[in-house]
């Protein structure tokens, strides 16, 4: 369930988020990338007994998301959490679901469930991040209780100012990445439509309150969502004090997971009738609803976006080797609609770092993502200056992803 690669997920376009996995970074340490709450605190699973940790281990990629038990054999999560890098619905057997524990180090086999079917909400529109929901059908029922979903009767809870609880595992800091194994929790609140439309203008120009909520903590005090919280619940309380899920975590509003920037949730009341129908089918043998596969198109990437991604990726992977350097240079050329190649160079002490980084768009299980790979060599600067063929003469170190 752990990984050592950090993929940079941007919200320049529609940047949904979960934690991707892959090769080791260029740093000497091995930082894990998973999902969690920025500025949150440790929580007990007894406070969130419906939470599920979703692990995906595919032939090309690994990742994880959060989910909610909504029936003994059904886990609700984000639609983008069940898509592969090509936009296809992921194979069910590549998923595993952990319930009943808040500490990922205590993932006893009896708490890990296999998945028999992956279902995407028929109204999911990946390119617009609308109705971002999916269900995982488990091979066997779990003992964890189900969290009720909001319905039309809960409309009052969608108003600005409603307190919302959030919880998840993983990244409590984006750069440097910090991923605790123990469940974290935080508090936030629903924001007004006007604030959401204004603050999300550059991230989600087509913010649609009929299908989406945005939440934000108190300025200067609060907690926020970060990479991998995707699919987790936004939990409110009904007048009688009972918890109810009013949202499904879909988008973060800032690249660095700033809690002061609004984050977007899919409205749970929109998908709850579909969940009810599948609950009847899976648990009681009723007729199953139609299975719909979303139409996915990869987004473009611009030179400017590629420069930002390259900069943040090098900061994350090289740390002070990059941040403590001088004369940084990133020069990018667009190869096609979904790919940009950049030449990078910087000086750190007696070492010159030179190479290339390719930025591209893909759908590795998290809606729209901008990812990158690179090959960068480290030369002794004097050797590099004094040789016409420094790669052959200087025995440079090689960093690649």
Kinemage of the C-alpha trace (Angstrom):
@kinemage 1
@onewidth
@group {chain A} dominant
@subgroup {mainchain}
@vectorlist {calphas} color= white
{ca unk a 1} P 0.000 0.000 0.000
{ca unk a 2} L 3.015 2.279 0.097
{ca unk a 3} L 4.756 4.018 -2.780
{ca unk a 4} L 7.914 6.038 -3.292
{ca unk a 5} L 7.114 8.149 -6.323
{ca unk a 6} L 5.426 11.527 -6.174
{ca unk a 7} L 3.291 12.492 -9.162
{ca unk a 8} L 2.417 16.159 -9.312
{ca unk a 9} L -1.314 16.668 -9.666
{ca unk a 10} L -2.152 20.172 -10.804
{ca unk a 11} L -5.396 22.017 -10.607
{ca unk a 12} L -4.559 24.320 -13.494
{ca unk a 13} L -7.338 22.584 -15.407
{ca unk a 14} L -9.386 19.974 -13.537
{ca unk a 15} L -6.971 18.478 -11.011
{ca unk a 16} L -8.643 15.747 -9.034
{ca unk a 17} L -6.453 13.837 -6.704
{ca unk a 18} L -5.480 10.533 -5.177
{ca unk a 19} L -2.011 9.193 -4.502
{ca unk a 20} L -0.116 7.662 -7.404
{ca unk a 21} L 2.820 5.341 -7.101
{ca unk a 22} L 5.905 4.412 -9.085
{ca unk a 23} L 9.669 4.625 -9.152
{ca unk a 24} L 11.889 5.963 -6.389
{ca unk a 25} L 12.576 9.672 -6.282
{ca unk a 26} L 15.971 11.266 -6.765
{ca unk a 27} L 16.235 12.014 -3.066
{ca unk a 28} L 18.154 9.708 -0.769
{ca unk a 29} L 15.170 9.155 1.479
{ca unk a 30} L 12.063 7.247 0.413
{ca unk a 31} L 9.022 9.443 0.884
{ca unk a 32} L 5.624 7.837 0.557
{ca unk a 33} L 2.723 9.525 -1.206
{ca unk a 34} L -0.755 8.793 0.054
{ca unk a 35} L -3.867 10.708 0.960
{ca unk a 36} L -4.794 12.646 4.000
{ca unk a 37} L -5.693 15.802 5.856
{ca unk a 38} L -3.460 18.889 5.970
{ca unk a 39} L -3.235 20.342 9.502
{ca unk a 40} L -5.483 17.578 10.811
{ca unk a 41} L -5.086 15.381 13.876
{ca unk a 42} L -4.932 11.676 14.606
{ca unk a 43} L -8.331 9.989 14.701
{ca unk a 44} L -9.726 6.664 15.831
{ca unk a 45} L -11.584 4.407 13.420
{ca unk a 46} L -14.304 4.229 16.070
{ca unk a 47} L -15.131 7.839 15.201
{ca unk a 48} L -15.333 7.002 11.475
{ca unk a 49} L -16.261 3.292 11.375
{ca unk a 50} L -17.569 3.552 7.792
{ca unk a 51} L -14.222 4.652 6.292
{ca unk a 52} L -12.418 2.398 3.829
{ca unk a 53} L -8.913 2.599 2.419
{ca unk a 54} L -8.861 1.586 -1.254
{ca unk a 55} L -5.651 0.193 -2.726
{ca unk a 56} L -5.116 -0.313 -6.456
{ca unk a 57} L -2.242 -2.453 -7.757
{ca unk a 58} L -2.469 -2.580 -11.537
{ca unk a 59} L -0.013 -3.830 -14.167
{ca unk a 60} L 1.319 -0.307 -14.804
{ca unk a 61} L 0.449 1.791 -11.772
{ca unk a 62} L -0.417 1.679 -8.097
{ca unk a 63} L -2.537 4.129 -6.152
{ca unk a 64} L -4.953 4.551 -3.318
{ca unk a 65} L -8.136 6.420 -2.494
{ca unk a 66} L -10.558 6.753 0.370
{ca unk a 67} L -14.078 5.357 0.340
{ca unk a 68} L -17.187 4.875 2.437
{ca unk a 69} L -19.083 1.733 3.333
{ca unk a 70} L -22.657 2.345 2.123
{ca unk a 71} L -23.854 -1.285 2.288
{ca unk a 72} L -22.230 -4.533 3.487
{ca unk a 73} L -20.846 -5.221 -0.003
{ca unk a 74} L -20.667 -1.687 -1.443
{ca unk a 75} L -17.967 0.992 -1.129
{ca unk a 76} L -18.668 4.498 -2.446
{ca unk a 77} L -15.682 6.420 -3.800
{ca unk a 78} L -14.810 8.964 -6.497
{ca unk a 79} L -15.287 8.090 -10.164
{ca unk a 80} L -11.759 9.141 -11.009
{ca unk a 81} L -10.432 6.619 -8.462
{ca unk a 82} L -11.551 3.715 -10.659
{ca unk a 83} L -10.093 4.880 -13.997
{ca unk a 84} L -6.800 3.664 -15.425
{ca unk a 85} L -4.230 5.829 -17.167
{ca unk a 86} L -6.002 5.303 -20.483
{ca unk a 87} L -9.386 6.292 -19.106
{ca unk a 88} L -10.681 2.730 -18.944
{ca unk a 89} L -12.509 1.373 -15.925
{ca unk a 90} L -9.928 -0.493 -13.853
{ca unk a 91} L -10.064 -4.266 -13.451
{ca unk a 92} L -11.862 -5.235 -10.233
{ca unk a 93} L -9.303 -7.834 -9.179
{ca unk a 94} L -6.600 -5.159 -8.942
{ca unk a 95} L -8.371 -3.466 -6.028
{ca unk a 96} L -8.264 -4.297 -2.331
{ca unk a 97} L -10.356 -2.548 0.337
{ca unk a 98} L -9.350 -2.191 3.977
{ca unk a 99} L -12.077 -1.569 6.563
{ca unk a 100} L -12.294 -1.577 10.331
{ca unk a 101} L -8.883 -0.128 11.178
{ca unk a 102} L -7.417 3.349 11.357
{ca unk a 103} L -3.802 2.194 11.259
{ca unk a 104} L -2.636 0.937 7.866
{ca unk a 105} L 0.166 -0.990 9.550
{ca unk a 106} L -2.496 -3.194 11.146
{ca unk a 107} L -4.054 -4.327 7.876
{ca unk a 108} L -4.898 -7.859 9.014
{ca unk a 109} L -5.950 -10.192 6.159
{ca unk a 110} L -9.458 -10.582 7.563
{ca unk a 111} L -9.984 -6.824 7.205
{ca unk a 112} L -8.940 -6.705 3.548
{ca unk a 113} L -11.693 -7.359 0.994
{ca unk a 114} L -11.462 -8.336 -2.657
{ca unk a 115} L -13.519 -6.441 -5.252
{ca unk a 116} L -15.769 -8.291 -7.695
{ca unk a 117} L -17.146 -5.403 -9.777
{ca unk a 118} L -16.388 -1.743 -10.503
{ca unk a 119} L -19.323 0.588 -11.245
{ca unk a 120} L -19.066 4.189 -12.443
{ca unk a 121} L -21.947 6.592 -11.844
{ca unk a 122} L -23.743 6.995 -15.205
{ca unk a 123} L -23.705 10.785 -14.968
{ca unk a 124} L -19.965 11.077 -14.336
{ca unk a 125} L -18.280 13.588 -16.679
{ca unk a 126} L -14.502 13.325 -16.136
{ca unk a 127} L -13.569 16.358 -18.242
{ca unk a 128} L -15.823 18.605 -16.116
{ca unk a 129} L -15.387 16.745 -12.808
{ca unk a 130} L -19.160 16.410 -12.517
{ca unk a 131} L -20.877 13.645 -10.538
{ca unk a 132} L -17.508 12.176 -9.585
{ca unk a 133} L -18.718 8.908 -8.040
{ca unk a 134} L -18.267 5.152 -8.310
{ca unk a 135} L -19.045 1.972 -6.399
{ca unk a 136} L -16.849 -1.015 -5.646
{ca unk a 137} L -18.768 -4.249 -5.169
{ca unk a 138} L -17.010 -6.442 -2.602
{ca unk a 139} L -16.684 -10.188 -2.968
{ca unk a 140} L -17.985 -10.658 0.587
{ca unk a 141} L -19.797 -8.418 3.102
{ca unk a 142} L -17.860 -6.454 5.705
{ca unk a 143} L -18.784 -5.876 9.330
{ca unk a 144} L -18.245 -2.110 9.167
{ca unk a 145} L -21.477 -0.105 9.409
{ca unk a 146} L -22.896 1.830 6.458
{ca unk a 147} L -22.861 5.635 6.420
{ca unk a 148} L -26.210 7.108 5.305
{ca unk a 149} L -26.146 9.253 2.171
{ca unk a 150} L -27.869 12.602 1.856
{ca unk a 151} L -31.175 12.736 -0.001
{ca unk a 152} L -33.411 15.554 -1.209
{ca unk a 153} L -34.671 15.885 2.365
{ca unk a 154} L -31.189 16.986 3.479
{ca unk a 155} L -31.001 20.040 1.230
{ca unk a 156} L -30.622 22.383 4.218
{ca unk a 157} L -27.242 20.799 4.960
{ca unk a 158} L -25.903 21.993 1.606
{ca unk a 159} L -26.156 25.651 2.648
{ca unk a 160} L -23.065 27.730 3.277
{ca unk a 161} L -21.765 27.489 6.817
{ca unk a 162} L -22.659 23.829 7.441
{ca unk a 163} L -19.819 22.203 9.445
{ca unk a 164} L -18.219 19.239 7.659
{ca unk a 165} L -15.954 16.512 9.028
{ca unk a 166} L -13.262 15.076 6.749
{ca unk a 167} L -10.922 12.155 7.359
{ca unk a 168} L -8.326 10.108 5.515
{ca unk a 169} L -4.824 8.629 5.429
{ca unk a 170} L -1.590 9.929 3.931
{ca unk a 171} L -0.307 13.310 2.861
{ca unk a 172} L -0.406 15.863 5.633
{ca unk a 173} L 2.092 17.966 3.672
{ca unk a 174} L 2.499 18.235 -0.110
{ca unk a 175} L 6.119 19.414 -0.256
{ca unk a 176} L 7.861 17.687 1.359
{ca unk a 177} L 5.403 14.792 1.217
{ca unk a 178} L 4.434 13.454 4.629
{ca unk a 179} L 2.190 10.426 4.913
{ca unk a 180} L 1.245 9.115 8.354
{ca unk a 181} L -0.067 5.573 8.521
{ca unk a 182} L -2.706 6.474 11.098
{ca unk a 183} L -6.070 7.961 10.175
{ca unk a 184} L -6.252 11.771 10.318
{ca unk a 185} L -9.313 13.974 10.716
{ca unk a 186} L -10.200 17.630 10.278
{ca unk a 187} L -13.060 20.085 10.224
{ca unk a 188} L -14.166 22.312 7.374
{ca unk a 189} L -17.404 23.953 6.223
{ca unk a 190} L -19.633 24.297 3.163
{ca unk a 191} L -19.128 27.608 1.357
{ca unk a 192} L -21.593 29.773 -0.520
{ca unk a 193} L -22.082 29.321 -4.258
{ca unk a 194} L -20.813 32.855 -4.852
{ca unk a 195} L -17.541 32.239 -3.019
{ca unk a 196} L -17.058 28.877 -4.743
{ca unk a 197} L -17.547 30.330 -8.204
{ca unk a 198} L -15.223 33.234 -7.483
{ca unk a 199} L -12.413 31.318 -5.760
{ca unk a 200} L -12.495 28.345 -8.130
{ca unk a 201} L -12.580 30.452 -11.293
{ca unk a 202} L -9.095 29.390 -12.421
{ca unk a 203} L -9.418 25.787 -11.263
{ca unk a 204} L -12.956 24.873 -12.209
{ca unk a 205} L -14.555 27.576 -14.379
{ca unk a 206} L -17.647 25.432 -14.856
{ca unk a 207} L -18.351 24.959 -11.125
{ca unk a 208} L -21.933 23.694 -10.964
{ca unk a 209} L -23.695 23.990 -7.581
{ca unk a 210} L -26.469 21.654 -8.743
{ca unk a 211} L -23.894 18.840 -8.745
{ca unk a 212} L -20.992 20.095 -6.628
{ca unk a 213} L -20.215 21.529 -3.214
{ca unk a 214} L -17.141 23.419 -2.184
{ca unk a 215} L -15.740 23.437 1.333
{ca unk a 216} L -13.108 25.510 3.095
{ca unk a 217} L -11.909 25.744 6.671
{ca unk a 218} L -11.789 28.933 8.681
{ca unk a 219} L -9.054 31.144 7.248
{ca unk a 220} L -5.852 30.904 9.211
{ca unk a 221} L -7.035 28.032 11.380
{ca unk a 222} L -7.975 25.152 9.339
{ca unk a 223} L -7.603 21.819 7.840
{ca unk a 224} L -7.863 20.852 4.202
{ca unk a 225} L -7.832 17.982 1.753
{ca unk a 226} L -4.750 16.745 -0.082
{ca unk a 227} L -3.632 14.093 -2.565
{ca unk a 228} L -5.417 10.815 -2.048
{ca unk a 229} L -8.402 11.974 -0.019
{ca unk a 230} L -10.332 11.414 -3.230
{ca unk a 231} L -13.498 9.438 -2.738
{ca unk a 232} L -13.713 10.129 0.977
{ca unk a 233} L -16.820 11.517 2.626
{ca unk a 234} L -17.775 15.021 3.603
{ca unk a 235} L -19.814 14.311 6.750
{ca unk a 236} L -22.496 16.600 8.174
{ca unk a 237} L -25.023 16.012 10.942
{ca unk a 238} L -28.774 15.990 10.682
{ca unk a 239} L -30.904 17.892 13.217
{ca unk a 240} L -31.162 14.735 15.340
{ca unk a 241} L -27.334 14.571 15.511
{ca unk a 242} L -26.908 11.550 13.251
{ca unk a 243} L -24.071 11.660 10.683
{ca unk a 244} L -24.822 11.781 6.959
{ca unk a 245} L -22.536 11.929 3.927
{ca unk a 246} L -23.330 15.018 1.869
{ca unk a 247} L -20.285 14.969 -0.440
{ca unk a 248} L -17.647 12.811 -2.129
{ca unk a 249} L -14.154 14.321 -2.250
{ca unk a 250} L -13.349 15.220 -5.855
{ca unk a 251} L -10.958 18.179 -6.331
{ca unk a 252} L -8.435 20.127 -4.342
{ca unk a 253} L -8.337 23.830 -5.079
{ca unk a 254} L -4.603 24.490 -4.761
{ca unk a 255} L -1.511 22.681 -5.974
{ca unk a 256} L 0.050 22.729 -2.509
{ca unk a 257} L -3.154 21.666 -0.710
{ca unk a 258} L -3.533 25.064 0.961
{ca unk a 259} L -6.434 24.720 3.436
{ca unk a 260} L -7.423 28.312 2.697
{ca unk a 261} L -8.415 27.414 -0.868
{ca unk a 262} L -11.844 25.812 -1.420
{ca unk a 263} L -11.978 22.110 -2.296
{ca unk a 264} L -14.743 20.501 -4.363
{ca unk a 265} L -17.009 17.596 -3.435
{ca unk a 266} L -19.521 15.778 -5.619
{ca unk a 267} L -22.993 16.060 -4.114
{ca unk a 268} L -23.988 12.777 -2.499
{ca unk a 269} L -27.722 13.455 -2.863
{ca unk a 270} L -27.311 13.334 -6.670
{ca unk a 271} L -25.873 9.811 -6.611
{ca unk a 272} L -27.821 8.381 -3.652
{ca unk a 273} L -30.786 7.049 -5.745
{ca unk a 274} L -28.266 5.153 -7.906
{ca unk a 275} L -26.591 3.784 -4.777
{ca unk a 276} L -29.965 2.715 -3.404
{ca unk a 277} L -30.712 0.870 -6.658
{ca unk a 278} L -27.383 -0.961 -6.607
{ca unk a 279} L -27.806 -1.766 -2.910
{ca unk a 280} L -31.109 -3.448 -3.743
{ca unk a 281} L -29.449 -5.385 -6.579
{ca unk a 282} L -26.332 -6.485 -4.692
{ca unk a 283} L -27.822 -7.094 -1.273
{ca unk a 284} L -31.365 -8.223 -2.133
{ca unk a 285} L -31.252 -9.590 -5.683
{ca unk a 286} L -33.243 -6.822 -7.377
{ca unk a 287} L -32.717 -5.951 -11.051
{ca unk a 288} L -29.346 -4.225 -11.506
{ca unk a 289} L -29.192 -0.745 -13.063
{ca unk a 290} L -27.486 -0.271 -16.419
{ca unk a 291} L -23.681 -0.204 -16.352
{ca unk a 292} L -22.292 2.897 -18.087
{ca unk a 293} L -18.643 3.539 -18.973
{ca unk a 294} L -17.632 7.249 -19.042
{ca unk a 295} L -16.271 8.865 -22.191
{ca unk a 296} L -12.816 10.182 -21.315
{ca unk a 297} L -10.591 12.543 -23.303
{ca unk a 298} L -7.093 13.469 -22.193
{ca unk a 299} L -6.678 17.194 -21.508
{ca unk a 300} L -3.997 19.303 -23.201
{ca unk a 301} L -0.883 20.613 -21.481
{ca unk a 302} L 0.634 24.009 -22.308
{ca unk a 303} L 4.269 25.091 -22.140
{ca unk a 304} L 3.524 27.289 -19.132
{ca unk a 305} L 1.817 24.446 -17.293
{ca unk a 306} L 4.744 22.167 -18.108
{ca unk a 307} L 7.219 24.693 -16.679
{ca unk a 308} L 5.275 24.812 -13.412
{ca unk a 309} L 5.019 21.027 -13.192
{ca unk a 310} L 8.730 20.610 -13.961
{ca unk a 311} L 9.651 23.166 -11.302
{ca unk a 312} L 7.540 21.589 -8.579
{ca unk a 313} L 8.543 18.061 -9.564
{ca unk a 314} L 12.239 18.895 -9.320
{ca unk a 315} L 11.676 20.606 -5.970
{ca unk a 316} L 9.875 17.520 -4.674
{ca unk a 317} L 12.328 14.923 -5.990
{ca unk a 318} L 15.692 16.706 -5.603
{ca unk a 319} L 14.940 18.753 -2.498
{ca unk a 320} L 17.777 21.028 -1.455
{ca unk a 321} L 19.921 19.793 -4.347
{ca unk a 322} L 17.550 21.839 -6.499
{ca unk a 323} L 16.280 24.502 -4.110
{ca unk a 324} L 19.794 25.314 -2.909
{ca unk a 325} L 21.141 25.657 -6.433
{ca unk a 326} L 21.715 28.668 -8.702
{ca unk a 327} L 21.130 29.599 -12.323
{ca unk a 328} L 18.042 27.421 -12.738
{ca unk a 329} L 16.869 27.082 -16.330
{ca unk a 330} L 13.785 25.317 -17.670
{ca unk a 331} L 13.111 25.627 -21.418
{ca unk a 332} L 10.111 23.758 -22.797
{ca unk a 333} L 8.890 22.771 -26.258
{ca unk a 334} L 5.425 21.364 -26.892
{ca unk a 335} L 5.578 17.989 -28.672
{ca unk a 336} L 1.860 17.405 -29.083
{ca unk a 337} L -1.442 18.136 -27.396
{ca unk a 338} L -0.660 16.002 -24.344
{ca unk a 339} L 3.138 16.197 -24.095
{ca unk a 340} L 5.810 18.873 -23.496
{ca unk a 341} L 9.573 18.287 -23.288
{ca unk a 342} L 11.809 20.598 -21.255
{ca unk a 343} L 15.568 21.031 -20.995
{ca unk a 344} L 16.624 21.730 -17.412
{ca unk a 345} L 19.872 22.908 -15.891
{ca unk a 346} L 21.121 24.285 -12.583
{ca unk a 347} L 24.329 24.640 -10.561
{ca unk a 348} L 24.710 23.382 -6.996
{ca unk a 349} L 28.153 23.817 -5.434
{ca unk a 350} L 30.697 22.074 -7.680
{ca unk a 351} L 27.998 20.111 -9.476
{ca unk a 352} L 26.162 20.948 -12.669
{ca unk a 353} L 22.813 19.244 -13.190
{ca unk a 354} L 21.679 18.914 -16.817
{ca unk a 355} L 19.012 16.892 -18.535
{ca unk a 356} L 15.457 16.665 -19.757
{ca unk a 357} L 12.042 16.333 -18.203
{ca unk a 358} L 8.914 15.304 -20.099
{ca unk a 359} L 5.560 16.529 -18.818
{ca unk a 360} L 2.437 14.787 -20.031
{ca unk a 361} L -1.228 14.319 -19.273
{ca unk a 362} L -2.697 10.983 -18.354
{ca unk a 363} L -5.488 9.545 -16.295
{ca unk a 364} L -3.687 7.373 -13.755
{ca unk a 365} L -6.737 6.981 -11.553
{ca unk a 366} L -7.332 10.555 -10.614
{ca unk a 367} L -9.326 12.529 -13.112
{ca unk a 368} L -7.058 15.018 -14.839
{ca unk a 369} L -3.420 14.682 -13.884
{ca unk a 370} L -0.218 16.185 -15.171
{ca unk a 371} L 2.664 13.782 -14.635
{ca unk a 372} L 6.353 13.792 -15.537
{ca unk a 373} L 9.441 11.701 -16.145
{ca unk a 374} L 13.066 12.799 -16.436
{ca unk a 375} L 16.683 11.861 -17.040
{ca unk a 376} L 19.139 14.250 -15.400
{ca unk a 377} L 22.942 13.914 -15.097
{ca unk a 378} L 25.168 15.453 -12.418
{ca unk a 379} L 28.590 16.591 -13.606
{ca unk a 380} L 31.577 18.004 -11.819
{ca unk a 381} L 31.371 21.502 -13.265
{ca unk a 382} L 35.113 21.774 -13.976
{ca unk a 383} L 35.087 18.455 -15.821
{ca unk a 384} L 32.076 19.504 -17.826
{ca unk a 385} L 33.692 22.809 -18.857
{ca unk a 386} L 36.999 21.233 -19.863
{ca unk a 387} L 35.716 18.328 -21.976
{ca unk a 388} L 34.031 18.279 -25.354
{ca unk a 389} L 32.338 14.981 -24.492
{ca unk a 390} L 31.555 15.264 -20.766
{ca unk a 391} L 29.196 12.275 -20.639
{ca unk a 392} L 32.041 9.983 -21.650
{ca unk a 393} L 34.803 11.839 -19.782
{ca unk a 394} L 33.197 12.887 -16.495
{ca unk a 395} L 31.382 9.740 -15.306
{ca unk a 396} L 28.288 11.757 -14.302
{ca unk a 397} L 25.702 10.546 -11.844
{ca unk a 398} L 22.318 9.753 -13.387
{ca unk a 399} L 18.895 10.456 -11.889
{ca unk a 400} L 15.854 9.149 -13.706
{ca unk a 401} L 12.157 8.608 -13.238
